[in-house]
Amino acid sequence: MAEMGVRYGAGAQLQGLMGGVEQQLCQLCWDAEWQSQEYQVLLDEKTRLGPVIAAARRPLEGEDALRVGATAAFPKGHEVFGR
């Protein structure tokens, strides 16, 4: 009889542990799903903003190219404008 009580206690303890593990697994699945959705939102934003950023960069890169060209055409020590 005592052995049966020990087995029952061990079974109940094991069942409690399994319930905790099952709860953690459910939480992990929920977290993974949430992260997947967040990742998709961010990826969509990146995809949407990519062309906008590229369009904004083009004029800036053109200005940089002009500066580099001006620097090459007028090396240091040569004045471009009369002062």
Phi, psi and omega in degrees: 000317180295321179297322179295321178294321178295316179297318180297317179296318179294321178295319179293321178296316179297319179295321177295318177297318179296322177297318178296318179294320179297320179295317178297320179296318177298319179296317178298319178296318179296315179299318180296319178296317179297315179297322179297317178294318178297318178300316181296320178298313180295320179296319177297318178296317179299316180297319180291320184277342181308306179296325179296315179294318179298319179294323179288330181287325185307310179296323180294319178293327176296319177296319178297319180295322179294319179297315180297317179296318180294320180294320180290323182288328181236086182300163181306137180100345177258127180278136178275318181244142178292132180240000000 
